[in-house]
Amino acid sequence: MALIEPRLDGIYDRVAIAVERLRSFEPEEGYYLAFSGGKDSITLKALADEAGVKYDAHYSVTTVDPPELLRFMREHHNDVAWDRPPKTMIQLVVHDGGPPTRLIRYCCRALKERGGEGRKVLTGIRWAESPRRKNTRKLVEPCYSTHRSLVNPIIDWSDDDVWEFIRDRELPYCSLYDEGFKRLGCVMCPMGNKRGMERDAARWPRFYVIWLRTFDLMLKRREEMGKTTTWQNAQGVMDWWIYGKHGAPEGQMVLFE
């Protein structure tokens, strides 16, 4: 696909269509623009500017955000509000009694999927991100749990479309993409699978230590509450978290002591 695609019935201009979508659904009070600092949200924000729609942009701080991403936003998007959570990631994990996983993503609900209560929320969600999103997400959709409605104006864009737009508009983007990162998010997010978690641990060793300390606090709280566990220590939790129920492979070196 391309941003401007010739078809039998005329020219299909994805930018013009996205701009028209933004204008069509604009609420009187303006949009709540959910901004992550990633390629999709900088594209979304630039499109909102081109459309001339009213919005206020918000970044949901997770407290385990890549430093490079935070620096990028401070330098290039200082108009975005940083919304800090009621509980940090450490506090969430300790309270929950277990680390977040690909299937149990309580951290996303508490840290990322918040804000915009009662508002019309702009997101950079796209079908190309996963088969599940292709099958379930729509251009406009309700979010009953938070009484929000979501508008996803680039939902049908491909990765190539996003990068073509960024390069055509000469938009600054986070340097992590030039290091090979495909998606940006929490450091050692389990959605990045084993390879992504290992990469993050090597790239940001300080966060690896923070996660270990978090797991230690979590185990102590479980003990205080009388909850049993098969985890022997924080390193055991870490190995389980990265490598699954069998833990680290035999002979696998611990990344950091």
HUZI-V54672 format. One record per pair of residues at least 12 apart in sequence whose ideal C-beta (glycine too) atoms are under 10 Angstrom apart, sorted by sequence separation. I is the first residue (numbers start at 1). J is the second residue. D is the distance in whole Angstrom. If there is no record, write none. Layout:
# HUZI-V54672
[[I	J	D] [I	J	D]]
This chain:
# HUZI-V54672
[[2	14	8] [3	15	6] [4	16	9] [33	45	6] [45	57	6] [70	82	9] [125	137	6] [138	150	9] [139	151	7] [140	152	7] [188	200	5] [219	231	6] [235	247	9] [236	248	9] [1	14	8] [3	16	9] [31	44	10] [44	57	9] [93	106	9] [125	138	10] [137	150	9] [138	151	10] [139	152	6] [140	153	9] [183	196	9] [187	200	5] [188	201	6] [218	231	9] [219	232	9] [235	248	9] [239	252	8] [242	255	9] [3	17	10] [59	73	6] [92	106	7] [93	107	8] [96	110	9] [123	137	9] [125	139	10] [138	152	7] [139	153	7] [141	155	10] [163	177	9] [182	196	9] [186	200	9] [187	201	8] [197	211	10] [219	233	7] [220	234	10] [3	18	10] [33	48	6] [92	107	6] [95	110	10] [137	152	6] [139	154	10] [140	155	9] [181	196	9] [185	200	10] [188	203	10] [219	234	7] [230	245	9] [239	254	8] [41	57	8] [125	141	9] [139	155	6] [187	203	8] [188	204	8] [215	231	8] [218	234	8] [231	247	10] [238	254	8] [31	48	7] [65	82	10] [92	109	10] [138	155	7] [139	156	8] [187	204	5] [216	233	8] [217	234	9] [219	236	9] [238	255	9] [30	48	10] [41	59	9] [59	77	8] [89	107	6] [92	110	6] [123	141	10] [137	155	6] [181	199	8] [215	233	8] [216	234	4] [219	237	7] [238	256	10] [91	110	10] [92	111	7] [133	152	9] [180	199	9] [181	200	9] [187	206	9] [188	207	6] [215	234	4] [216	235	9] [218	237	7] [235	254	7] [33	53	9] [35	55	10] [57	77	7] [87	107	10] [120	140	9] [123	143	10] [179	199	10] [187	207	4] [188	208	7] [214	234	8] [215	235	8] [35	56	10] [59	80	5] [60	81	10] [61	82	5] [63	84	8] [89	110	9] [134	155	9] [186	207	9] [187	208	8] [212	233	9] [213	234	7] [215	236	8] [216	237	8] [22	44	9] [26	48	9] [31	53	6] [33	55	4] [35	57	4] [37	59	7] [57	79	7] [58	80	7] [59	81	7] [60	82	8] [61	83	6] [62	84	10] [63	85	7] [85	107	10] [89	111	7] [121	143	8] [133	155	8] [134	156	10] [181	203	9] [188	210	9] [212	234	5] [215	237	4] [235	257	9] [30	53	7] [31	54	7] [32	55	7] [33	56	7] [34	57	8] [35	58	6] [36	59	7] [56	79	9] [57	80	4] [58	81	5] [59	82	5] [60	83	5] [61	84	5] [62	85	7] [87	110	7] [88	111	9] [159	182	8] [187	210	9] [188	211	6] [211	234	9] [212	235	7] [214	237	9] [215	238	6] [30	54	3] [31	55	4] [32	56	6] [33	57	4] [34	58	6] [35	59	5] [36	60	8] [56	80	9] [57	81	7] [58	82	8] [59	83	7] [60	84	9] [61	85	6] [63	87	9] [64	88	8] [65	89	10] [86	110	8] [87	111	8] [179	203	8] [187	211	8] [214	238	10] [18	43	9] [22	47	6] [23	48	10] [26	51	8] [29	54	8] [30	55	5] [31	56	8] [32	57	8] [33	58	7] [34	59	8] [35	60	9] [56	81	7] [58	83	5] [59	84	10] [60	85	7] [63	88	4] [64	89	5] [85	110	7] [86	111	10] [121	146	9] [125	150	7] [127	152	9] [212	237	8] [215	240	10] [18	44	9] [21	47	9] [22	48	6] [26	52	9] [27	53	9] [28	54	9] [29	55	10] [30	56	6] [31	57	9] [32	58	6] [33	59	10] [34	60	8] [62	88	8] [63	89	5] [64	90	9] [85	111	5] [117	143	10] [125	151	10] [126	152	8] [128	154	10] [129	155	10] [211	237	9] [212	238	6] [215	241	8] [22	49	10] [24	51	10] [26	53	5] [27	54	8] [29	56	9] [61	88	9] [62	89	6] [63	90	7] [84	111	10] [85	112	9] [116	143	9] [119	146	9] [121	148	5] [123	150	6] [125	152	4] [127	154	10] [128	155	9] [176	203	9] [211	238	7] [15	43	10] [19	47	6] [22	50	8] [23	51	5] [25	53	9] [26	54	7] [27	55	10] [37	65	8] [61	89	10] [63	91	9] [83	111	10] [86	114	9] [118	146	9] [119	147	9] [120	148	7] [121	149	7] [122	150	8] [123	151	7] [124	152	8] [125	153	10] [126	154	6] [127	155	6] [128	156	8] [18	47	5] [19	48	9] [22	51	4] [23	52	8] [24	53	10] [26	55	9] [36	65	10] [37	66	9] [63	92	9] [85	114	7] [117	146	6] [118	147	5] [119	148	6] [120	149	5] [121	150	5] [122	151	5] [123	152	5] [124	153	9] [125	154	8] [126	155	6] [127	156	6] [128	157	7] [18	48	9] [21	51	8] [22	52	9] [23	53	6] [42	72	9] [62	92	10] [85	115	10] [113	143	8] [116	146	7] [117	147	6] [118	148	7] [119	149	8] [120	150	8] [121	151	7] [122	152	8] [123	153	9] [124	154	6] [125	155	6] [126	156	7] [127	157	8] [128	158	5] [129	159	9] [208	238	8] [211	241	8] [15	46	10] [19	50	6] [20	51	8] [22	53	5] [37	68	10] [38	69	8] [42	73	9] [83	114	8] [115	146	9] [116	147	9] [117	148	7] [118	149	9] [120	151	6] [121	152	9] [122	153	7] [123	154	9] [124	155	9] [126	157	6] [127	158	9] [128	159	6] [211	242	10] [15	47	7] [18	50	9] [19	51	4] [37	69	5] [41	73	10] [45	77	7] [83	115	6] [113	145	9] [114	146	7] [116	148	5] [122	154	10] [123	155	9] [126	158	8] [128	160	9] [14	47	10] [18	51	8] [19	52	9] [22	55	9] [36	69	8] [37	70	8] [83	116	10] [113	146	8] [115	148	9] [116	149	9] [124	157	9] [126	159	8] [128	161	8] [16	50	10] [19	53	9] [37	71	10] [38	72	10] [42	76	8] [45	79	9] [81	115	9] [114	148	10] [116	150	9] [128	162	9] [15	50	8] [37	72	6] [42	77	8] [45	80	8] [113	148	9] [126	161	9] [15	51	10] [37	73	5] [41	77	9] [109	145	8] [126	162	8] [36	73	9] [109	146	9] [201	238	9] [35	73	8] [124	162	8] [37	76	9] [41	80	9] [37	77	7] [197	238	9] [201	242	8] [35	77	7] [212	254	10] [37	80	8] [64	107	9] [35	79	10] [36	80	10] [197	241	8] [198	242	7] [212	256	8] [35	80	5] [62	107	7] [197	242	5] [198	243	9] [212	257	10] [35	81	9] [62	108	9] [65	111	10] [196	242	10] [197	243	9] [208	254	10] [33	80	8] [35	82	10] [64	111	9] [194	241	10] [195	242	10] [208	255	6] [209	256	7] [33	81	10] [60	108	10] [62	110	9] [63	111	8] [194	242	6] [208	256	5] [209	257	10] [62	111	5] [193	242	9] [194	243	6] [60	110	10] [61	111	8] [62	112	7] [188	238	9] [194	244	8] [205	255	8] [206	256	9] [60	111	6] [61	112	10] [190	241	7] [205	256	5] [60	112	5] [190	242	8] [59	112	10] [60	113	8] [188	241	8] [202	255	6] [60	114	6] [129	183	8] [188	242	8] [198	252	10] [201	255	5] [202	256	9] [60	115	6] [201	256	7] [58	114	9] [59	115	9] [60	116	10] [58	115	5] [198	255	7] [58	116	7] [197	255	10] [56	116	10] [58	119	10] [130	191	10] [56	119	9] [58	121	9] [55	120	10] [57	122	9] [55	121	10] [55	122	6] [53	122	9] [112	185	8] [48	122	7] [112	186	8] [47	122	9] [111	186	8] [36	112	8] [45	122	9] [47	124	9] [108	185	9] [34	112	9] [44	122	6] [108	186	9] [34	113	9] [44	123	7] [45	124	9] [107	186	7] [34	114	10] [44	124	4] [34	115	7] [41	122	9] [43	124	7] [44	125	9] [108	189	9] [34	116	7] [41	123	8] [42	124	8] [107	189	9] [32	115	7] [33	116	9] [40	123	8] [41	124	5] [43	126	10] [107	190	9] [108	191	9] [32	116	4] [40	124	3] [105	189	9] [31	116	9] [32	117	9] [39	124	8] [40	125	8] [105	190	8] [32	118	9] [33	119	10] [38	124	7] [40	126	6] [100	186	9] [104	190	9] [105	191	8] [32	119	4] [34	121	6] [35	122	9] [36	123	9] [102	189	9] [103	190	9] [31	119	7] [32	120	7] [33	121	8] [34	122	7] [35	123	10] [36	124	7] [40	128	10] [102	190	5] [29	118	10] [30	119	9] [31	120	6] [32	121	5] [33	122	4] [34	123	5] [35	124	9] [40	129	8] [99	188	9] [100	189	8] [101	190	5] [102	191	6] [29	119	8] [30	120	9] [31	121	7] [32	122	7] [33	123	8] [34	124	8] [100	190	6] [101	191	9] [102	192	9] [29	120	8] [31	122	5] [32	123	10] [33	124	9] [34	125	9] [99	190	8] [100	191	9] [102	193	8] [27	119	8] [28	120	10] [30	122	10] [31	123	10] [27	120	5] [26	120	8] [25	120	7] [76	171	9] [77	172	9] [26	122	10] [76	172	5] [25	122	9] [75	172	8] [76	173	9] [89	186	7] [76	174	9] [89	187	10] [22	122	8] [53	153	10] [72	172	7] [72	173	7] [73	174	8] [51	153	9] [72	174	4] [71	174	9] [72	175	7] [70	174	10] [71	175	9] [72	176	8] [48	153	8] [69	174	5] [47	153	7] [68	174	6] [69	175	9] [44	151	10] [47	154	7] [68	175	6] [69	176	7] [44	152	9] [66	174	8] [68	176	5] [44	153	7] [67	176	10] [68	177	10] [43	153	10] [44	154	6] [66	176	6] [43	154	6] [68	179	9] [40	152	10] [69	181	10] [72	184	9] [99	211	8] [41	154	10] [44	157	10] [68	181	9] [25	139	9] [34	148	10] [40	154	7] [43	157	8] [25	140	6] [66	181	9] [69	184	6] [99	214	8] [24	140	9] [32	148	8] [34	150	9] [68	184	9] [69	185	9] [99	215	7] [40	157	8] [98	215	9] [21	139	7] [32	150	10] [33	151	10] [43	161	9] [44	162	10] [47	165	8] [66	184	6] [69	187	10] [93	211	9] [21	140	9] [32	151	10] [40	159	9] [43	162	5] [46	165	7] [50	169	9] [65	184	9] [66	185	8] [99	218	8] [31	151	7] [39	159	8] [42	162	9] [43	163	9] [46	166	8] [49	169	10] [65	185	8] [66	186	8] [67	187	9] [90	210	7] [94	214	7] [98	218	7] [43	164	10] [64	185	9] [65	186	7] [66	187	6] [89	210	9] [90	211	9] [93	214	5] [94	215	9] [97	218	6] [27	149	9] [40	162	6] [43	165	5] [47	169	9] [64	186	5] [65	187	7] [89	211	9] [92	214	9] [93	215	7] [94	216	10] [96	218	8] [97	219	9] [39	162	5] [42	165	9] [43	166	6] [46	169	6] [62	185	8] [63	186	9] [64	187	5] [90	213	8] [91	214	9] [94	217	5] [95	218	9] [25	149	9] [27	151	9] [38	162	10] [39	163	7] [42	166	7] [62	186	5] [64	188	7] [90	214	5] [93	217	8] [94	218	5] [97	221	7] [98	222	9] [26	151	9] [46	171	6] [62	187	9] [64	189	8] [89	214	7] [90	215	10] [93	218	6] [94	219	9] [96	221	10] [97	222	5] [25	151	5] [39	165	9] [40	166	10] [43	169	9] [45	171	9] [88	214	9] [91	217	9] [92	218	10] [94	220	8] [95	221	8] [1	128	9] [24	151	9] [39	166	6] [42	169	9] [62	189	9] [90	217	7] [94	221	5] [25	153	8] [43	171	7] [90	218	9] [93	221	10] [94	222	9] [97	225	8] [22	151	8] [24	153	9] [42	171	6] [98	227	10] [21	151	7] [23	153	10] [42	172	8] [43	173	9] [97	227	6] [21	152	9] [22	153	5] [42	173	6] [98	229	9] [21	153	4] [22	154	10] [39	171	9] [42	174	9] [97	229	8] [20	153	9] [21	154	9] [98	231	9] [18	152	10] [19	153	8] [21	155	9] [39	173	6] [66	200	8] [18	153	5] [38	173	8] [39	174	8] [68	203	9] [17	153	8] [18	154	6] [37	173	9] [38	174	7] [64	200	10] [68	204	9] [17	154	9] [18	155	9] [37	174	6] [66	203	8] [67	204	8] [18	156	9] [38	176	9] [39	177	7] [66	204	7] [99	237	7] [14	153	10] [15	154	9] [17	156	9] [18	157	8] [37	176	10] [38	177	9] [67	206	9] [98	237	8] [99	238	9] [101	240	10] [14	154	8] [17	157	10] [64	204	9] [67	207	9] [101	241	8] [66	207	9] [99	240	8] [100	241	9] [14	156	8] [15	157	10] [65	207	10] [98	240	10] [99	241	5] [14	157	6] [18	161	10] [38	181	9] [39	182	9] [40	183	9] [41	184	10] [64	207	6] [98	241	9] [99	242	10] [101	244	10] [14	158	9] [38	182	10] [39	183	9] [40	184	10] [93	237	10] [38	183	7] [39	184	8] [15	161	9] [38	184	5] [64	210	7] [14	161	6] [18	165	9] [36	183	10] [37	184	7] [38	185	8] [63	210	9] [64	211	8] [36	184	7] [37	185	10] [15	164	10] [36	185	8] [14	164	9] [15	165	7] [64	214	9] [14	165	8] [15	168	9] [3	157	8] [15	169	9] [1	156	9] [3	158	10] [1	157	8] [2	158	9] [5	161	10] [1	158	5] [3	160	9] [1	159	10] [2	160	8] [3	161	6] [1	160	7] [2	161	7] [3	162	10] [1	161	6] [4	164	9] [3	164	5] [2	164	7] [3	165	6] [1	164	9] [3	168	7]]
